[in-house]
Structure formats: C-alpha cells, structure tokens
Amino acid sequence: MTPGTPAAARPSSIAELRAVAQPPEVRLRANAEHWTASLYLRDLSPYVTWMLLKTNISANGVTALMILVGWSTAAALLIPGVWGALLALVLGQLQMLIDCCDGEVARWRKTSSPAGVFLDKVGHYSTEALIPIALGIRAAAYPFEAPADFLWTTLGVLLALIIVLNKALNDMVHVARANAGLTKLADTHGEKTPTSSALVRLRRLARFVPFHRLYHSVELTMLIFVAALVGVFAGQPLVDRAVLIVLVPLAFLALIGHFVAIMASKRVRS
C-alpha cells in the first residue's frame, strides 16, 4: 500500500504528509494561495490534516466544515461591539486554515474532484457575500429604525454584490477560455500582466495602495475588527458606517480595474 492512496495508512510523519499534501506546485502557486497561507497557515495545516486523516471525514466533508466556519464568521459580526468582531477575526483565520486542510486531505487520499472545487467556490463566494451584509447590519445598529437604517443594510448588500461580481470575473475567464477551446490558464503572474504599458504602470502603482485586496474575508474581518476598536473611543455605529461608505466606492473601482486588467491581458486572448 503506497502513501497517498484512498486506502493507504495514515502518514508516518509530518514530513511525509508535507511531501504529498504540500508539493511545490501547491506552495508556489501565484494566484491561489492567500498571504496568510504563505505566512503561517501552511506551517500549521499539516498538524490539523494529520488529525483529520485519523477520522473517516472526506475531503469534501472538510470543505463543508470550512463553509460552516465561514458562515459562522459572518454570523459573529451580528454580535455588537468588539467581541463579535474579534470572534469573526478568529473564525476568519480558522476558515482559511481548514481551507488549506481540505486540499491536503484530498491530495493524500487522492480524492481530488470537481465537486471539491465547486464546494470550495461555494464556501468563499457565500462567506465573502455574507460578511459585508453582516457589516451593513452592524452599521444599521439593530433594531432598525426604518427607513433611515435601511440605507446601511442596502450599502452592505451592494458591497456584497460588487465583491461577488469581482470574484466571478476570474471564473468567467476560465469559462470563456474553455468555451473557446483554449488551454487551461497557467497560474503565473505573466498571464495576468496587461499588454498596455500604461496599465502596467497603473498596476505597479496599485501595489503601493492595495485597496483591491480589502475584499477577501480575512482582510474584511481584520478591517472590521480595527473599526470596532476605534469605535470604542470614537463611537459606534459611526465608525462602521464610515467604513462602509469608504468600502463601497473603492470596491466598485476595484471591480472596474479588474475588468480592464483582464481585457488588457493575455488571459482572454486566443
């Protein structure tokens, strides 16, 4: 019986598990690894995966757990004050840790499947839509005093819509290429580089003001937690409302920039 087969024994060491579950093509992916994974989560995940492999839970079962943790992250934001934001911050990190583990379980057991990829997308899309909606509810300061407070819930829903559309653009690229009979897009920075020199300069400038990265669940929960801390002194829901007012137009700008960058890159060229 060889390591990495569905019926295989559990790994004999963390080093063996890393070799199978974290190959270079996973650790060196340009676009698929969140910075928290590179920073510390991939160092912790093999120990969690080790324990998961002692159970009968499938890789898709681990992904389902990731989805539930993501939804719990948004639900935690409904707890007023700093403690709800702190709980959401912790759960957001936990979701990303479990997100590392589901792929590691699948690679060890050789059970990777389109269903797993689909569930992973469901987890991230739904979580990153629910978090801004929860932020809108925080900003409205439940119980609502209609109609004024519905402005903030509406902004939360609008922010969620823009974030989902922005995420969907990447998947639209893969669908477009598949429908055009093109090869799968390589996970490299070169494929994303715009062909216009002006856009290349703008892209470099964006690295110094990376507001387009604020809309991942991790960054959003961090920002909301900081807002909660500031709100202790400046007053809530004033700070949450200010954050929402700033995030919506920046998210729209990020959406437009993302669309232009895709159209100007090699990704949608035959």
C-alpha positions in Angstrom: 0.0 0.0 0.0 1.5 3.3 -1.0 1.1 6.8 0.6 -1.4 9.0 -1.0 -4.0 6.3 -2.0 -7.5 6.2 -0.6 -6.9 3.0 1.3 -3.5 4.0 2.5 -2.4 4.0 6.1 -2.1 7.4 7.7 1.2 9.2 7.2 4.1 8.1 9.3 5.4 11.6 9.9 4.5 15.3 9.3 7.4 15.4 6.8 5.9 12.6 4.7 2.5 14.3 4.8 4.0 17.6 3.7 5.8 15.9 0.8 2.5 14.5 -0.5 0.0 17.2 0.5 2.1 20.3 0.0 4.1 19.8 -3.2 5.9 22.7 -4.8 3.2 23.2 -7.4 0.8 24.0 -4.5 3.1 26.1 -2.3 4.4 28.2 -5.3 1.0 29.0 -6.9 0.9 32.6 -7.9 -2.8 33.3 -7.5 -4.3 30.5 -5.5 -2.5 31.0 -2.1 -3.7 33.7 0.3 -0.9 35.5 2.0 -1.9 34.1 5.4 -1.3 30.6 4.0 2.2 31.5 2.9 2.9 33.4 6.2 1.8 30.7 8.7 -1.2 28.6 7.9 0.6 26.1 5.7 3.0 25.6 8.6 0.1 24.7 10.9 -2.2 22.9 8.5 -0.3 19.5 8.3 -0.9 19.0 12.0 -4.6 19.6 11.6 -4.7 17.4 8.5 -2.8 14.7 10.4 -5.7 14.6 12.9 -8.4 14.7 10.2 -6.8 11.7 8.5 -7.3 9.7 11.7 -11.1 10.1 11.0 -13.3 9.0 8.2 -14.1 12.5 7.1 -13.7 13.0 3.4 -12.0 16.0 1.7 -15.5 17.3 0.7 -16.6 16.9 4.3 -13.7 19.1 5.4 -14.7 21.6 2.8 -18.3 21.6 4.2 -16.8 22.3 7.6 -14.9 25.2 6.0 -18.2 26.6 4.6 -19.9 26.4 8.1 -17.0 28.2 9.7 -17.2 30.9 7.0 -20.9 31.4 7.6 -20.2 31.5 11.4 -17.6 34.3 10.7 -20.4 36.4 9.2 -22.8 35.5 12.0 -20.3 36.5 14.6 -20.4 40.0 13.3 -24.0 40.3 14.4 -22.7 40.3 18.0 -22.4 44.0 18.8 -19.1 45.6 19.8 -15.5 44.4 19.9 -16.2 40.8 20.9 -18.3 40.0 17.9 -15.6 41.5 15.6 -12.8 39.6 17.5 -14.7 36.3 17.2 -15.2 37.0 13.4 -11.4 37.7 13.1 -10.5 34.4 14.7 -13.1 32.4 12.7 -11.9 34.0 9.5 -8.4 32.7 10.2 -9.8 29.3 11.1 -11.7 29.1 7.9 -8.5 29.7 5.9 -6.7 27.0 7.9 -9.4 24.5 7.2 -9.4 25.6 3.6 -5.7 24.5 3.5 -6.6 21.2 5.1 -9.3 20.0 2.7 -6.9 20.1 -0.3 -4.2 18.3 1.8 -6.7 15.5 2.7 -7.7 15.2 -0.9 -4.1 15.0 -2.1 -3.1 12.4 0.5 -6.1 10.2 -0.3 -6.0 11.0 -4.0 -9.7 12.0 -3.9 -9.5 15.4 -5.6 -12.6 16.1 -7.7 -14.6 18.8 -9.5 -17.1 18.5 -6.6 -14.5 19.6 -4.2 -13.5 22.6 -6.3 -17.2 23.5 -6.6 -17.8 23.3 -2.8 -14.7 25.4 -2.2 -16.0 28.1 -4.5 -19.4 28.0 -2.7 -17.6 28.5 0.6 -15.6 31.5 -0.4 -18.3 33.2 -2.5 -21.0 32.8 0.2 -18.7 33.9 3.0 -17.4 36.9 1.2 -21.0 37.9 0.4 -22.3 37.4 3.9 -19.6 39.4 5.7 -20.4 42.8 4.1 -24.1 42.1 4.6 -23.4 41.5 8.3 -21.3 44.7 8.3 -24.4 46.6 7.0 -26.5 45.2 9.8 -23.8 46.3 12.3 -23.8 49.7 10.8 -27.6 49.9 11.0 -27.4 49.1 14.7 -30.2 46.6 15.1 -33.1 47.1 15.9 -33.6 49.1 12.8 -35.4 52.4 12.8 -36.8 52.4 9.3 -36.3 53.9 6.8 -33.0 55.6 7.8 -31.2 52.5 8.9 -32.0 50.6 5.7 -29.5 52.8 4.0 -26.7 50.9 5.7 -28.2 47.4 5.1 -28.6 48.4 1.4 -25.0 49.5 1.3 -24.0 46.2 2.8 -25.9 44.2 0.2 -24.4 46.4 -2.6 -20.9 45.8 -1.3 -21.6 42.1 -1.2 -22.8 42.2 -4.8 -19.8 44.1 -6.0 -17.4 41.7 -4.2 -19.1 38.6 -5.7 -19.0 40.1 -9.2 -15.3 40.9 -8.7 -14.6 37.3 -7.7 -16.7 35.9 -10.5 -14.6 37.7 -13.1 -11.8 35.3 -12.6 -14.1 32.3 -13.0 -15.6 33.9 -16.1 -12.1 34.0 -17.6 -11.8 30.2 -17.2 -15.3 29.6 -18.6 -14.6 31.8 -21.6 -11.3 30.0 -22.3 -12.9 26.6 -22.0 -15.8 27.6 -24.3 -13.3 28.9 -26.8 -11.3 25.7 -26.8 -8.2 27.2 -25.2 -5.9 25.5 -22.8 -6.2 25.9 -19.1 -4.8 29.2 -17.8 -1.4 28.9 -16.3 -1.2 30.0 -12.7 1.6 32.6 -13.3 2.0 36.3 -12.9 2.9 36.6 -16.6 -0.6 35.6 -17.7 -2.1 38.5 -15.7 0.3 41.2 -16.9 -1.6 43.8 -19.1 -0.3 44.3 -22.6 -0.7 48.1 -22.3 2.3 49.9 -20.9 0.0 52.5 -19.2 -1.9 49.7 -17.4 1.4 48.1 -16.4 2.3 51.4 -14.7 -1.1 51.7 -13.0 -0.8 48.1 -11.8 2.6 48.8 -10.2 1.1 51.9 -8.6 -1.7 49.8 -7.1 0.9 47.8 -5.2 1.5 50.8 -3.0 -2.2 51.3 -2.3 -3.6 47.8 -2.4 -7.2 48.6 -1.5 -8.3 45.9 -4.1 -7.2 43.3 -1.5 -9.6 44.5 1.2 -12.5 42.4 0.0 -11.3 38.9 1.0 -12.9 37.5 4.1 -9.6 37.7 6.0 -8.9 41.4 5.2 -12.5 42.3 5.8 -12.6 40.8 9.2 -9.3 42.5 10.1 -10.7 45.8 9.0 -14.0 45.4 10.8 -12.1 44.4 14.0 -9.9 47.6 13.7 -13.1 49.6 13.2 -14.6 48.0 16.3 -11.5 49.0 18.3 -11.7 52.6 17.0 -15.4 52.6 17.7 -14.8 52.1 21.4 -13.4 55.6 21.5 -15.0 57.3 18.5 -18.4 55.8 19.0 -20.4 53.1 17.1 -22.1 52.6 14.8 -20.5 55.8 13.4 -17.2 54.1 12.6 -18.8 51.0 11.0 -20.9 53.4 8.8 -17.8 55.3 7.8 -16.0 52.1 6.8 -19.0 51.0 4.7 -19.2 54.4 3.0 -15.5 54.1 2.0 -15.6 50.4 1.0 -18.4 50.6 -1.5 -16.9 53.1 -4.0 -13.4 51.5 -3.6 -14.9 48.1 -4.3 -16.6 49.5 -7.4 -13.3 51.0 -8.5 -11.5 47.6 -7.9 -14.2 45.9 -10.0 -13.7 48.2 -12.9 -9.9 47.9 -12.6 -10.1 44.2 -12.5 -12.3 44.0 -15.6 -10.0 46.4 -17.6 -6.9 44.4 -16.4 -8.5 41.1 -17.7 -9.4 42.6 -21.0 -5.9 44.0 -21.5 -4.1 40.8 -20.5 -3.3 37.5 -22.3 -6.0 35.7 -20.3 -8.8 36.3 -22.8 -6.6 36.4 -25.9 -6.5 33.4 -28.3 
